[in-house]
C-alpha cells in the first residue's frame, strides 16, 4: 500500500468519550438499594 | 510498498521527534475484506495480511514479520514498536474515500471501505497514516459488490456489520462515483 512520504509522528491518548462508541464503558446503572424491612416489634 | 531501511537504533530519524500529543483520534479511510464461512459473514479482515479485526475490541498493530521465516527475518529478530518508519508494519489508512476505493478492486474478494479511528502512536504520511490502535467508525458496502458472490444481500450484510461491530453501515453511492 502506498501512503506517500512520512511527515510527522503524533502520540494520541484519547479521552474515552472520543473513542468509537462500542469501545466506551457503558454508563454505570444505578441499582436501588433494597433494605430489609425492620421486624415489627411485638409488645411484650 | 515503500521500504525504509532500519537504522542502528531500529528507529528512523523521523521518529526520534514525537512532534505533538493529542486526545482526539485521527479519522482516516481504509478497506477491509469480509471473511465468510459457509456463506455466513464471520469478520472483517485487513487486506494485505488477512488479520481479523475483533468486533467491539481495539485493533492493535504488531509486526507479524517476527512470525515469518523470510529473508526479512533478520529485521524481525530486532523487536520494535509498531508502527515505525523503519518498517512497513502498522495499521494503514488513507485520507479519502477515493483512495480507499482503489483498495477494493482486487478480483475475487469481497471488500468494503469505511472510516477508521486511529490513535496511540500515529505516523502521518503525505497520503495517509500508520497507527498503533484502530477501530472502524463506519462501513460502506460498494454497490457493485455482487450479492451472489457474497451469498448475502447488501441490506443483510449491512445489518450484520452494524450488529457485530456496533457502528453504522450502508451501501455507498457517492463514495463510489468515479
Backbone of each chain as ProteinMPNN parsed JSONL, in Angstrom:
{"seq_chain_A": "XXXXXXXXXXXXXXXXXXXXXXXXXXXXXXXXXXXXXXXXXXXX", "coords_chain_A": {"N_chain_A": [[0.846, -1.195, 0.0], [0.55, 2.157, -0.831], [1.28, 5.044, 0.799], [2.544, 7.409, 0.635], [4.987, 9.86, 1.672], [6.719, 10.025, 4.835], [5.672, 12.372, 7.301], [5.154, 13.424, 9.943], [5.104, 12.521, 13.446], [2.632, 11.53, 15.726], [1.487, 11.324, 19.021], [-1.241, 9.925, 20.332], [-3.429, 10.016, 22.909], [-6.416, 9.154, 23.629], [-9.328, 10.693, 25.111], [-11.838, 8.801, 26.78], [-14.36, 9.403, 25.869], [-13.933, 10.149, 23.3], [-13.429, 7.928, 21.852], [-14.496, 5.402, 19.447], [-17.936, 4.485, 19.743], [-18.582, 1.692, 20.473], [-16.396, 0.973, 22.01], [-16.443, 2.299, 24.351], [-16.878, 2.432, 27.893], [-19.882, 1.225, 29.317], [-22.381, 3.4, 30.707], [-22.583, 3.516, 34.219], [-25.122, 1.664, 35.812], [-27.572, 2.697, 38.02], [-28.408, 0.937, 40.764], [-31.162, 0.457, 42.729], [-30.97, 0.507, 46.235], [-31.981, -2.055, 48.25], [-33.349, -2.313, 51.303], [-33.619, -4.504, 54.053], [-36.79, -5.034, 55.511], [-37.684, -3.642, 58.638], [-38.087, -5.72, 61.442], [-41.255, -6.123, 62.881], [-42.051, -4.826, 66.046], [-43.051, -6.793, 68.65], [-45.342, -6.32, 71.144], [-44.488, -6.884, 74.505]], "CA_chain_A": [[0.0, 0.0, 0.0], [1.348, 3.379, -0.931], [0.673, 6.16, 1.535], [3.356, 8.609, 0.451], [6.208, 10.066, 2.441], [6.45, 10.366, 6.236], [5.699, 13.802, 7.594], [5.318, 13.685, 11.37], [4.603, 11.488, 14.355], [1.743, 12.061, 16.755], [1.133, 10.384, 20.088], [-2.626, 10.27, 20.669], [-4.012, 9.301, 24.054], [-7.761, 9.743, 23.568], [-10.318, 10.593, 26.173], [-12.74, 7.696, 26.463], [-15.521, 9.912, 25.129], [-13.555, 10.359, 21.906], [-13.276, 6.629, 21.183], [-15.737, 4.9, 18.834], [-18.892, 4.138, 20.798], [-18.537, 0.322, 21.003], [-15.253, 0.769, 22.895], [-16.626, 3.049, 25.595], [-17.501, 1.713, 29.009], [-21.278, 1.653, 29.477], [-22.653, 4.194, 31.909], [-22.995, 2.649, 35.329], [-26.557, 1.673, 36.083], [-27.838, 2.815, 39.45], [-29.299, -0.11, 41.272], [-31.721, 0.898, 44.019], [-30.596, -0.332, 47.38], [-33.16, -2.592, 48.944], [-33.03, -2.621, 52.702], [-34.608, -5.424, 54.65], [-37.778, -4.369, 56.375], [-37.431, -3.862, 60.067], [-39.107, -6.604, 62.037], [-42.2, -5.42, 63.76], [-41.876, -5.156, 67.475], [-44.241, -7.391, 69.267], [-45.379, -5.895, 72.56], [-44.259, -7.983, 75.454]], "C_chain_A": [[0.876, 1.236, 0.0], [0.639, 4.503, -0.205], [1.574, 7.382, 1.531], [4.568, 8.647, 1.354], [5.877, 10.455, 3.879], [6.565, 11.862, 6.478], [5.917, 14.088, 9.078], [4.746, 12.535, 12.175], [3.773, 12.146, 15.444], [1.492, 10.958, 17.775], [-0.256, 10.781, 20.566], [-3.107, 9.381, 21.81], [-5.424, 9.85, 24.208], [-8.507, 9.673, 24.892], [-11.272, 9.467, 25.78], [-13.925, 8.162, 25.63], [-15.218, 10.123, 23.65], [-13.418, 9.041, 21.138], [-14.578, 6.257, 20.474], [-16.639, 4.278, 19.898], [-18.782, 2.694, 21.317], [-17.394, 0.076, 21.987], [-15.415, 1.485, 24.222], [-17.266, 2.163, 26.654], [-18.96, 2.158, 29.101], [-21.434, 2.475, 30.749], [-23.093, 3.268, 33.032], [-24.492, 2.793, 35.602], [-26.762, 1.747, 37.588], [-28.851, 1.763, 39.873], [-29.856, 0.366, 42.614], [-31.364, -0.077, 45.128], [-31.865, -0.783, 48.085], [-32.747, -2.987, 50.359], [-34.091, -3.58, 53.257], [-35.553, -4.67, 55.573], [-37.469, -4.671, 57.833], [-38.508, -4.786, 60.637], [-40.014, -5.83, 62.985], [-41.986, -5.843, 65.208], [-43.198, -5.7, 68.029], [-44.268, -6.965, 70.745], [-45.278, -7.101, 73.499], [-45.529, -8.29, 76.235]], "O_chain_A": [[1.838, 1.328, 0.763], [-0.482, 4.87, -0.559], [1.388, 8.294, 2.336], [5.107, 7.613, 1.75], [4.88, 11.133, 4.126], [7.442, 12.529, 5.931], [6.769, 14.902, 9.434], [4.009, 11.694, 11.662], [4.152, 13.172, 16.009], [1.308, 9.795, 17.415], [-0.431, 11.855, 21.142], [-3.179, 8.159, 21.683], [-5.622, 10.888, 24.84], [-8.346, 8.739, 25.677], [-11.488, 9.211, 24.595], [-14.435, 7.42, 24.79], [-16.134, 10.261, 22.839], [-13.304, 9.044, 19.912], [-15.646, 6.738, 20.85], [-16.165, 3.629, 20.831], [-18.884, 2.495, 22.528], [-17.411, -0.913, 22.718], [-14.603, 1.296, 25.128], [-18.073, 1.28, 26.36], [-19.247, 3.349, 28.977], [-20.719, 2.276, 31.731], [-23.882, 2.347, 32.818], [-25.04, 3.895, 35.617], [-26.194, 0.956, 38.341], [-29.985, 1.721, 39.395], [-29.09, 0.647, 43.536], [-31.445, -1.296, 44.977], [-32.708, 0.03, 48.462], [-31.915, -3.869, 50.568], [-35.281, -3.469, 52.962], [-35.143, -3.779, 56.317], [-37.061, -5.771, 58.204], [-39.692, -4.636, 60.339], [-39.566, -4.997, 63.774], [-41.776, -7.011, 65.534], [-44.272, -5.12, 67.872], [-43.325, -7.224, 71.492], [-45.889, -8.151, 73.3], [-45.533, -9.185, 77.08]]}, "seq_chain_B": "XXXXXXXXXXXXXXXXXXXXXXXXXXXXXXXXXXXXXXXXXXXXXXXXXXXXXXXXXXXXXXXXXXXXXXXXXXXXXXXXXXXXXXXXXXXXXXXXXXXXXXXXXXXXXXXXXXXXXXXXXXXXXXXXXXXXXXXXXXXXXXXXXXXXXXXXXXXXXXXXXXXXXXXXXXXXXXXXXX", "coords_chain_B": {"N_chain_B": [[4.805, -0.71, -2.202], [6.561, 1.04, 0.242], [9.862, 0.715, 1.357], [11.663, 1.295, 4.124], [14.97, 1.558, 5.143], [16.278, 0.069, 8.1], [17.597, 1.756, 10.94], [20.515, 1.841, 13.08], [19.453, 1.991, 15.601], [17.01, 0.964, 15.289], [14.994, 2.669, 14.943], [13.75, 5.177, 12.823], [15.194, 8.335, 11.862], [13.241, 10.26, 11.727], [11.443, 9.429, 13.609], [12.482, 9.976, 16.052], [11.689, 12.371, 16.893], [8.907, 13.055, 18.435], [6.261, 14.779, 17.503], [3.89, 16.094, 18.45], [1.272, 15.891, 20.94], [-2.025, 14.539, 21.318], [-5.575, 14.346, 22.027], [-7.656, 13.451, 20.577], [-8.725, 10.907, 18.419], [-7.409, 10.297, 15.139], [-9.144, 10.483, 12.068], [-9.343, 8.341, 9.402], [-9.417, 6.69, 6.184], [-10.021, 3.365, 4.997], [-9.77, 0.016, 3.632], [-11.477, -3.121, 3.943], [-11.561, -6.69, 4.048], [-14.15, -9.034, 3.738], [-14.736, -11.818, 5.688], [-16.048, -14.934, 4.976], [-17.681, -17.869, 6.103], [-19.001, -20.857, 5.157], [-20.907, -19.385, 3.735], [-21.723, -17.507, 5.562], [-21.149, -14.343, 7.044], [-18.217, -13.711, 8.951], [-16.197, -12.071, 9.994], [-14.406, -8.922, 9.629], [-11.454, -8.341, 7.799], [-8.002, -7.328, 7.494], [-6.503, -6.266, 4.391], [-3.992, -6.636, 3.134], [-2.445, -8.317, 4.797], [-4.242, -10.954, 6.048], [-5.507, -10.245, 8.643], [-7.66, -10.58, 11.391], [-10.123, -8.257, 12.409], [-11.092, -7.64, 15.561], [-14.451, -7.791, 16.702], [-15.891, -5.076, 18.449], [-13.641, -4.652, 19.972], [-10.387, -3.24, 20.545], [-8.294, -2.834, 17.734], [-4.984, -3.709, 17.408], [-1.743, -2.805, 16.347], [0.914, -4.945, 15.384], [4.131, -6.294, 14.638], [4.061, -8.653, 12.263], [6.064, -9.873, 10.978], [7.824, -10.979, 12.664], [6.949, -13.504, 13.031], [7.415, -14.871, 10.758], [9.269, -16.883, 8.494], [11.337, -15.576, 6.656], [13.338, -13.769, 4.25], [13.494, -11.426, 5.5], [13.816, -11.909, 8.066], [15.96, -11.263, 9.658], [15.577, -8.602, 10.234], [13.208, -8.777, 11.68], [14.065, -10.041, 13.917], [14.906, -8.15, 15.595], [13.271, -6.632, 18.076], [10.672, -4.23, 17.739], [8.791, -1.188, 17.955], [5.448, -0.99, 16.732], [3.531, 1.154, 14.877], [6.461, 1.863, 12.866], [8.743, 4.062, 11.246], [10.834, 2.795, 10.134], [10.025, 0.352, 9.218], [7.544, -1.565, 7.415], [5.318, -2.249, 8.886], [2.182, -1.842, 10.709], [-1.038, -0.23, 11.184], [-2.775, 0.637, 8.419], [-4.012, 3.592, 6.782], [-5.775, 5.805, 4.568], [-6.318, 9.129, 3.175], [-8.732, 9.785, 1.881], [-12.002, 8.717, 0.684], [-11.911, 8.044, -1.961], [-9.291, 7.215, -2.343], [-9.29, 4.949, -0.689], [-11.106, 3.428, -2.04], [-9.681, 2.478, -4.194], [-8.46, 0.328, -3.142], [-10.274, -1.685, -3.22], [-10.494, -3.093, -5.474], [-9.525, -5.586, -6.011], [-9.701, -8.651, -7.658], [-12.147, -11.189, -7.139], [-12.436, -10.948, -4.406], [-14.23, -9.983, -1.458], [-14.651, -6.907, -0.716], [-14.884, -4.021, 1.373], [-15.25, -0.517, 2.248], [-14.463, 2.167, 4.548], [-14.638, 4.587, 7.259], [-12.04, 5.027, 9.686], [-10.972, 5.103, 13.044], [-7.988, 6.273, 14.491], [-5.328, 5.893, 16.78], [-2.972, 6.204, 19.563], [0.444, 5.635, 18.862], [0.847, 7.417, 16.02], [1.862, 7.579, 12.782], [2.181, 10.036, 10.515], [1.654, 10.397, 7.03], [2.193, 11.661, 3.692], [0.046, 10.867, 2.143], [-1.581, 9.458, 3.84], [-1.784, 7.466, 6.827], [-0.125, 5.578, 9.426], [-0.939, 3.525, 12.115], [-1.0, 2.737, 15.673], [-3.177, 1.844, 17.228], [-6.608, 1.072, 16.422], [-10.046, 1.411, 15.292], [-13.028, 0.598, 13.522], [-15.066, 3.257, 12.222], [-17.257, 3.509, 10.558], [-18.896, 1.471, 8.042], [-18.861, 0.981, 4.55], [-20.532, -0.406, 1.96], [-19.696, -1.429, -1.254], [-21.764, -0.598, -4.042], [-21.411, -2.175, -6.165], [-20.69, -4.598, -5.252], [-21.122, -7.919, -5.683], [-24.042, -9.586, -4.981], [-24.602, -12.264, -5.296], [-22.138, -13.24, -5.156], [-21.194, -12.903, -2.588], [-23.132, -14.222, -1.252], [-25.122, -13.16, 0.306], [-27.527, -10.613, 0.799], [-27.176, -7.025, 0.222], [-28.422, -5.453, 2.216], [-28.717, -7.217, 4.362], [-26.057, -7.757, 4.832], [-25.118, -5.242, 5.672], [-26.642, -5.015, 8.01], [-25.578, -7.108, 9.498], [-22.921, -6.207, 9.811], [-23.355, -3.879, 11.34], [-24.472, -4.959, 13.655], [-22.451, -6.692, 14.539], [-20.1, -5.106, 14.834], [-20.98, -2.764, 15.942], [-21.146, -0.266, 14.725], [-22.212, 2.189, 12.271], [-23.449, 1.094, 9.082], [-23.697, 1.149, 5.55], [-24.891, 0.964, 2.152], [-22.809, 2.266, -0.226], [-23.007, 5.153, -2.321], [-22.32, 7.81, -3.365], [-19.676, 7.594, -2.577], [-18.617, 5.894, -4.369], [-18.74, 6.878, -6.872], [-17.155, 7.369, -9.839]], "CA_chain_B": [[5.096, -0.57, -0.772], [7.838, 1.698, 0.471], [10.667, 0.032, 2.359], [12.634, 2.198, 4.713], [15.995, 0.781, 5.824], [16.34, 0.273, 9.547], [18.809, 2.376, 11.458], [21.123, 1.025, 14.121], [18.615, 2.005, 16.792], [15.705, 0.376, 14.983], [14.047, 3.759, 14.737], [14.182, 6.153, 11.837], [15.471, 9.669, 12.415], [11.964, 10.968, 11.813], [10.677, 9.01, 14.775], [13.089, 10.445, 17.292], [10.967, 13.582, 17.272], [7.46, 12.979, 18.529], [6.003, 16.19, 17.265], [2.942, 16.61, 19.426], [0.318, 14.97, 21.56], [-3.417, 14.937, 21.107], [-6.519, 13.489, 22.742], [-8.7, 13.023, 19.646], [-8.249, 10.01, 17.361], [-7.428, 10.763, 13.755], [-10.079, 9.709, 11.248], [-8.865, 8.081, 8.05], [-10.21, 5.737, 5.397], [-9.318, 2.158, 4.619], [-10.6, -1.057, 3.077], [-11.427, -4.408, 4.636], [-12.064, -7.86, 3.331], [-15.107, -9.74, 4.574], [-14.49, -13.255, 5.764], [-17.259, -15.765, 5.005], [-17.544, -19.314, 6.304], [-20.277, -21.484, 4.787], [-21.84, -18.356, 3.29], [-22.078, -16.584, 6.639], [-20.047, -13.447, 7.391], [-17.605, -14.018, 10.25], [-15.418, -10.936, 10.495], [-13.703, -8.163, 8.603], [-10.014, -8.57, 7.908], [-7.118, -6.471, 6.722], [-6.433, -6.781, 3.026], [-2.649, -7.09, 2.742], [-2.313, -9.516, 5.633], [-5.662, -11.176, 6.419], [-5.663, -10.247, 10.094], [-9.041, -10.344, 11.797], [-10.417, -7.113, 13.269], [-12.039, -8.186, 16.546], [-15.62, -6.937, 16.942], [-16.05, -4.368, 19.726], [-12.373, -4.589, 20.697], [-9.405, -2.409, 19.853], [-7.325, -3.478, 16.847], [-3.655, -3.215, 17.756], [-0.703, -3.163, 15.378], [2.149, -5.575, 15.812], [4.881, -6.689, 13.45], [3.902, -10.097, 12.077], [7.282, -10.418, 10.385], [8.505, -11.736, 13.703], [6.46, -14.882, 12.997], [7.617, -15.417, 9.424], [10.629, -17.309, 8.166], [11.61, -14.998, 5.352], [14.621, -13.089, 4.164], [13.465, -10.253, 6.361], [13.845, -12.401, 9.438], [16.999, -10.552, 10.39], [14.969, -7.385, 10.767], [12.199, -9.133, 12.668], [14.714, -10.501, 15.138], [15.054, -6.993, 16.486], [11.938, -6.141, 18.453], [10.476, -2.802, 17.503], [7.431, -0.697, 18.066], [4.662, -0.894, 15.503], [4.265, 1.309, 13.63], [7.724, 2.572, 12.851], [9.12, 4.49, 9.894], [11.868, 1.897, 9.639], [9.46, -0.903, 8.738], [6.247, -1.34, 6.782], [4.216, -2.711, 9.727], [1.284, -0.81, 11.233], [-2.401, -0.216, 10.654], [-2.739, 1.644, 7.36], [-5.206, 4.315, 6.355], [-5.548, 6.866, 3.588], [-7.024, 10.359, 3.524], [-10.034, 9.98, 1.238], [-12.734, 7.519, 0.259], [-11.47, 7.688, -3.316], [-8.071, 6.416, -2.204], [-9.656, 3.649, -0.126], [-11.831, 2.686, -3.072], [-8.725, 1.795, -5.074], [-8.062, -0.921, -2.481], [-11.377, -2.652, -3.273], [-10.618, -3.564, -6.848], [-8.938, -6.914, -6.195], [-10.682, -9.594, -8.196], [-12.451, -12.385, -6.371], [-12.503, -10.721, -2.967], [-15.363, -9.179, -1.031], [-14.047, -5.818, 0.033], [-15.689, -2.852, 1.699], [-14.421, 0.576, 2.735], [-15.082, 2.879, 5.651], [-13.777, 5.441, 8.067], [-11.403, 4.318, 10.791], [-10.354, 5.955, 14.062], [-6.601, 5.853, 14.714], [-4.722, 6.57, 17.916], [-1.694, 5.668, 20.008], [1.488, 6.228, 18.021], [0.336, 7.554, 14.65], [2.828, 8.153, 11.849], [1.47, 10.701, 9.426], [2.301, 10.37, 5.72], [1.597, 12.648, 2.793], [-1.208, 10.345, 1.583], [-2.32, 8.649, 4.794], [-1.191, 7.322, 8.157], [0.023, 4.238, 10.003], [-1.268, 3.739, 13.522], [-0.807, 1.654, 16.639], [-4.501, 1.353, 17.605], [-7.646, 1.49, 15.475], [-11.359, 0.76, 15.314], [-13.856, 1.171, 12.449], [-16.079, 4.283, 12.54], [-18.423, 3.041, 9.799], [-18.589, 0.603, 6.908], [-19.594, 1.32, 3.326], [-20.521, -1.554, 1.045], [-19.772, -0.984, -2.654], [-22.978, -1.06, -4.727], [-21.016, -3.153, -7.185], [-20.408, -5.887, -4.631], [-22.126, -8.837, -6.234], [-24.7, -10.302, -3.894], [-24.489, -13.71, -5.481], [-20.752, -13.608, -4.855], [-21.031, -12.986, -1.141], [-24.149, -15.116, -0.723], [-25.972, -12.454, 1.259], [-27.826, -9.348, 0.13], [-26.493, -5.865, 0.8], [-29.082, -5.0, 3.445], [-28.366, -8.163, 5.426], [-24.636, -7.581, 5.134], [-25.024, -4.026, 6.491], [-27.203, -5.313, 9.333], [-24.598, -7.934, 10.219], [-21.787, -5.345, 10.178], [-23.782, -2.997, 12.434], [-24.668, -5.755, 14.863], [-21.189, -7.277, 15.003], [-19.089, -4.114, 15.206], [-21.593, -1.665, 16.675], [-21.022, 1.006, 14.007], [-23.157, 2.326, 11.151], [-23.035, 0.524, 7.799], [-24.669, 1.389, 4.485], [-24.415, 0.766, 0.78], [-22.315, 3.55, -0.703], [-23.323, 5.617, -3.675], [-21.408, 8.897, -3.751], [-18.288, 7.205, -2.342], [-18.134, 5.017, -5.432], [-18.864, 7.529, -8.184], [-15.806, 7.576, -10.389]], "C_chain_B": [[6.477, 0.057, -0.607], [8.592, 0.983, 1.582], [11.718, 1.003, 2.868], [13.677, 1.382, 5.449], [16.032, 1.092, 7.316], [17.643, 0.963, 9.93], [19.356, 1.491, 12.57], [20.26, 0.955, 15.371], [17.287, 1.301, 16.557], [14.653, 1.431, 14.762], [14.609, 4.707, 13.684], [14.422, 7.499, 12.494], [14.197, 10.447, 12.665], [11.253, 10.664, 13.12], [11.269, 9.482, 16.081], [12.38, 11.695, 17.789], [9.485, 13.307, 17.271], [6.96, 14.413, 18.534], [5.019, 16.753, 18.276], [1.988, 15.532, 19.908], [-1.088, 15.473, 21.292], [-4.317, 13.974, 21.881], [-7.647, 13.007, 21.841], [-8.116, 12.08, 18.608], [-8.301, 10.705, 15.996], [-8.397, 9.881, 12.978], [-9.51, 9.575, 9.839], [-9.834, 7.156, 7.328], [-9.371, 4.512, 5.121], [-10.29, 1.15, 4.012], [-10.426, -2.303, 3.934], [-11.943, -5.493, 3.695], [-13.03, -8.582, 4.272], [-14.797, -11.233, 4.521], [-15.819, -13.987, 5.871], [-16.884, -17.216, 5.292], [-18.922, -19.918, 6.086], [-21.33, -20.437, 4.437], [-22.243, -17.359, 4.346], [-20.9, -15.661, 6.93], [-19.537, -13.728, 8.8], [-16.89, -12.813, 10.854], [-14.966, -10.1, 9.321], [-12.211, -8.32, 8.87], [-9.251, -7.523, 7.126], [-6.911, -7.086, 5.349], [-5.032, -7.246, 2.614], [-2.285, -8.358, 3.506], [-3.694, -9.761, 6.215], [-5.875, -11.284, 7.929], [-7.077, -9.828, 10.464], [-9.135, -9.1, 12.672], [-11.453, -7.581, 14.288], [-13.224, -7.256, 16.763], [-15.617, -6.372, 18.352], [-14.809, -4.421, 20.602], [-11.379, -3.786, 19.856], [-8.523, -3.282, 18.96], [-5.967, -2.871, 17.137], [-2.635, -3.696, 16.735], [0.411, -3.931, 16.069], [2.831, -6.118, 14.565], [4.813, -8.194, 13.279], [5.124, -10.703, 11.391], [8.044, -11.257, 11.401], [8.103, -13.209, 13.674], [6.707, -15.544, 11.651], [9.071, -15.776, 9.189], [10.947, -16.802, 6.765], [12.985, -14.354, 5.367], [14.663, -11.857, 5.055], [13.556, -10.639, 7.834], [14.869, -11.636, 10.28], [16.437, -9.268, 10.999], [14.006, -7.733, 11.898], [12.821, -9.566, 13.985], [14.924, -9.354, 16.114], [13.669, -6.48, 16.845], [11.821, -4.645, 18.193], [9.007, -2.458, 17.687], [6.745, -0.799, 16.704], [3.595, 0.175, 15.726], [5.61, 1.99, 13.86], [8.019, 2.979, 11.413], [10.091, 3.492, 9.274], [11.322, 0.602, 9.056], [8.05, -0.642, 8.226], [5.068, -1.742, 7.674], [3.389, -1.538, 10.263], [-0.085, -0.917, 10.604], [-2.519, 0.949, 9.684], [-4.086, 2.337, 7.18], [-4.79, 5.335, 5.314], [-6.478, 8.029, 3.901], [-8.451, 10.439, 2.99], [-10.689, 8.647, 0.88], [-12.286, 7.07, -1.127], [-10.197, 6.853, -3.266], [-8.396, 5.022, -1.68], [-10.334, 2.776, -1.171], [-10.87, 1.929, -3.99], [-8.248, 0.487, -4.455], [-9.156, -1.983, -2.565], [-11.456, -3.351, -4.623], [-10.026, -4.944, -7.072], [-10.008, -7.905, -6.643], [-10.902, -10.75, -7.232], [-12.49, -12.195, -4.873], [-13.653, -9.785, -2.647], [-14.862, -8.062, -0.135], [-15.027, -4.661, 0.224], [-14.739, -1.751, 2.15], [-15.115, 1.197, 3.947], [-14.092, 3.776, 6.352], [-13.228, 4.621, 9.232], [-10.801, 5.345, 11.746], [-8.984, 5.379, 14.4], [-6.049, 6.592, 15.921], [-3.513, 5.794, 18.405], [-0.585, 6.377, 19.25], [0.978, 6.254, 16.588], [1.393, 8.251, 13.81], [2.063, 8.734, 10.674], [2.32, 10.65, 8.156], [1.568, 11.352, 4.809], [0.257, 12.173, 2.238], [-2.025, 9.534, 2.577], [-1.615, 8.588, 6.132], [-1.024, 5.847, 8.485], [-0.123, 4.399, 11.506], [-1.006, 2.494, 14.361], [-2.149, 1.012, 17.022], [-5.553, 1.86, 16.617], [-8.962, 0.783, 15.774], [-12.196, 1.394, 14.198], [-14.835, 2.21, 12.997], [-17.372, 3.966, 11.789], [-17.943, 2.116, 8.68], [-19.452, 1.016, 5.722], [-19.408, 0.185, 2.335], [-20.609, -1.036, -0.386], [-21.062, -1.471, -3.312], [-22.677, -2.112, -5.78], [-20.669, -4.513, -6.587], [-21.505, -6.864, -5.036], [-22.714, -9.687, -5.12], [-24.59, -11.811, -4.062], [-23.08, -14.197, -5.174], [-20.558, -13.779, -3.353], [-22.111, -13.858, -0.504], [-25.082, -14.476, 0.276], [-26.295, -11.107, 0.613], [-27.238, -8.176, 0.907], [-27.102, -5.441, 2.13], [-28.723, -5.923, 4.617], [-26.898, -8.027, 5.821], [-24.432, -6.343, 6.011], [-25.534, -4.293, 7.907], [-26.226, -6.152, 10.147], [-23.414, -7.078, 10.686], [-22.149, -4.463, 11.373], [-23.905, -3.771, 13.74], [-23.336, -6.256, 15.425], [-20.247, -6.217, 15.559], [-19.671, -2.887, 15.902], [-21.43, -0.305, 16.028], [-21.938, 0.992, 12.786], [-22.581, 1.697, 9.88], [-24.107, 0.819, 6.764], [-24.031, 1.068, 3.128], [-24.044, 2.128, 0.222], [-22.799, 3.875, -2.103], [-22.271, 6.656, -4.083], [-19.939, 8.497, -3.561], [-17.711, 6.393, -3.502], [-18.381, 5.594, -6.825], [-17.471, 7.852, -8.685], [-15.661, 8.977, -10.949]], "O_chain_B": [[7.439, -0.36, -1.251], [8.021, 0.68, 2.63], [12.563, 1.471, 2.106], [13.316, 0.577, 6.308], [15.841, 2.235, 7.733], [18.674, 0.755, 9.289], [18.726, 0.505, 12.952], [20.322, -0.021, 16.118], [16.526, 1.066, 17.495], [13.516, 1.104, 14.421], [15.805, 4.995, 13.669], [13.898, 7.765, 13.576], [14.067, 11.18, 13.645], [10.554, 11.512, 13.675], [10.616, 9.395, 17.121], [12.461, 12.036, 18.969], [8.857, 13.322, 16.212], [7.215, 15.166, 19.473], [5.287, 17.783, 18.894], [1.915, 14.431, 19.361], [-1.314, 16.662, 21.07], [-3.87, 12.919, 22.331], [-8.505, 12.24, 22.279], [-7.113, 12.41, 17.974], [-9.133, 11.579, 15.753], [-8.464, 8.673, 13.205], [-9.231, 10.571, 9.171], [-10.931, 6.881, 7.813], [-8.147, 4.601, 5.02], [-11.486, 1.415, 3.899], [-9.387, -2.516, 4.56], [-12.644, -5.241, 2.714], [-12.755, -8.721, 5.464], [-14.623, -11.817, 3.451], [-16.625, -13.695, 6.755], [-15.886, -17.722, 4.78], [-19.89, -19.54, 6.747], [-22.5, -20.579, 4.793], [-23.027, -16.45, 4.07], [-19.769, -16.13, 7.052], [-20.319, -13.953, 9.724], [-16.965, -12.565, 12.058], [-15.113, -10.498, 8.166], [-11.773, -8.418, 10.016], [-9.787, -6.904, 6.206], [-7.116, -8.285, 5.161], [-4.911, -8.173, 1.813], [-1.865, -9.351, 2.912], [-4.268, -8.857, 6.822], [-6.366, -12.299, 8.423], [-7.619, -8.86, 9.931], [-8.319, -8.909, 13.575], [-12.584, -7.889, 13.913], [-13.035, -6.06, 16.985], [-15.374, -7.087, 19.324], [-14.893, -4.258, 21.819], [-11.513, -3.67, 18.638], [-8.062, -4.343, 19.381], [-5.813, -1.65, 17.114], [-2.662, -4.852, 16.312], [0.802, -3.612, 17.192], [2.178, -6.371, 13.553], [5.426, -8.938, 14.045], [5.205, -11.922, 11.24], [8.818, -12.141, 11.033], [8.808, -14.062, 14.213], [6.254, -16.666, 11.424], [9.982, -15.071, 9.623], [10.83, -17.55, 5.794], [13.698, -14.392, 6.37], [15.732, -11.312, 5.331], [13.393, -9.805, 8.724], [14.656, -11.398, 11.469], [16.773, -8.897, 12.124], [13.987, -7.075, 12.938], [12.193, -9.472, 15.04], [15.099, -9.568, 17.313], [12.969, -5.943, 15.986], [12.771, -3.893, 18.408], [8.121, -3.306, 17.589], [7.391, -0.704, 15.66], [2.832, 0.089, 16.688], [5.855, 2.602, 14.9], [7.589, 2.311, 10.472], [10.165, 3.357, 8.053], [12.073, -0.169, 8.46], [7.435, 0.372, 8.558], [3.919, -1.59, 7.259], [3.843, -0.393, 10.268], [-0.269, -1.614, 9.606], [-2.381, 2.108, 10.074], [-5.146, 1.75, 7.397], [-3.616, 5.683, 5.191], [-7.327, 7.93, 4.787], [-9.295, 11.101, 3.594], [-10.034, 7.609, 0.788], [-12.278, 5.878, -1.434], [-10.031, 5.907, -4.037], [-7.851, 4.03, -2.162], [-10.167, 1.557, -1.19], [-11.208, 0.863, -4.504], [-7.698, -0.367, -5.15], [-8.984, -3.079, -2.032], [-12.387, -4.116, -4.878], [-10.018, -5.433, -8.201], [-11.09, -7.972, -6.06], [-9.967, -11.23, -6.592], [-12.569, -13.173, -4.13], [-14.009, -8.915, -3.441], [-14.673, -8.256, 1.066], [-15.865, -4.37, -0.629], [-13.563, -2.009, 2.406], [-16.218, 0.797, 4.317], [-12.89, 3.743, 6.092], [-13.85, 3.666, 9.698], [-10.199, 6.329, 11.318], [-8.827, 4.171, 14.572], [-6.277, 7.792, 16.07], [-3.072, 4.844, 17.758], [-0.661, 7.584, 19.02], [0.706, 5.202, 16.009], [1.772, 9.386, 14.097], [1.387, 8.017, 9.936], [3.537, 10.833, 8.197], [0.468, 11.81, 5.12], [-0.588, 12.999, 1.894], [-3.058, 8.974, 2.208], [-0.933, 9.532, 6.531], [-1.685, 4.984, 7.907], [0.483, 5.286, 12.106], [-0.822, 1.387, 13.855], [-2.248, -0.21, 17.127], [-5.408, 2.94, 16.046], [-9.001, -0.274, 16.405], [-12.088, 2.596, 13.953], [-15.365, 2.058, 14.097], [-18.463, 4.138, 12.333], [-16.747, 2.001, 8.415], [-20.624, 1.356, 5.878], [-18.293, -0.141, 1.927], [-21.52, -0.27, -0.699], [-21.424, -2.637, -3.159], [-23.562, -2.841, -6.227], [-20.388, -5.465, -7.314], [-22.682, -6.641, -4.752], [-22.004, -10.405, -4.416], [-24.496, -12.546, -3.079], [-22.846, -15.387, -4.96], [-19.85, -14.68, -2.903], [-22.007, -14.197, 0.675], [-25.767, -15.177, 1.021], [-25.44, -10.517, -0.047], [-26.856, -8.302, 2.071], [-26.378, -5.107, 3.068], [-28.46, -5.457, 5.725], [-26.543, -8.164, 6.992], [-23.67, -6.382, 6.977], [-24.93, -3.85, 8.884], [-26.064, -5.932, 11.347], [-22.96, -7.21, 11.823], [-21.358, -4.313, 12.304], [-23.492, -3.296, 14.797], [-23.122, -6.245, 16.637], [-19.661, -6.4, 16.627], [-18.917, -2.052, 16.403], [-21.56, 0.715, 16.704], [-22.379, -0.063, 12.33], [-21.376, 1.762, 9.636], [-25.298, 0.747, 7.066], [-22.816, 0.926, 2.996], [-24.87, 3.041, 0.198], [-22.975, 2.996, -2.947], [-21.463, 6.44, -4.987], [-19.062, 8.983, -4.274], [-16.497, 6.221, -3.616], [-18.25, 4.895, -7.829], [-16.704, 8.539, -8.011], [-14.596, 9.333, -11.453]]}, "name": "protein", "num_of_chains": 2, "seq": "XXXXXXXXXXXXXXXXXXXXXXXXXXXXXXXXXXXXXXXXXXXXXXXXXXXXXXXXXXXXXXXXXXXXXXXXXXXXXXXXXXXXXXXXXXXXXXXXXXXXXXXXXXXXXXXXXXXXXXXXXXXXXXXXXXXXXXXXXXXXXXXXXXXXXXXXXXXXXXXXXXXXXXXXXXXXXXXXXXXXXXXXXXXXXXXXXXXXXXXXXXXXXXXXXXXXXXXXXXXXXX"}
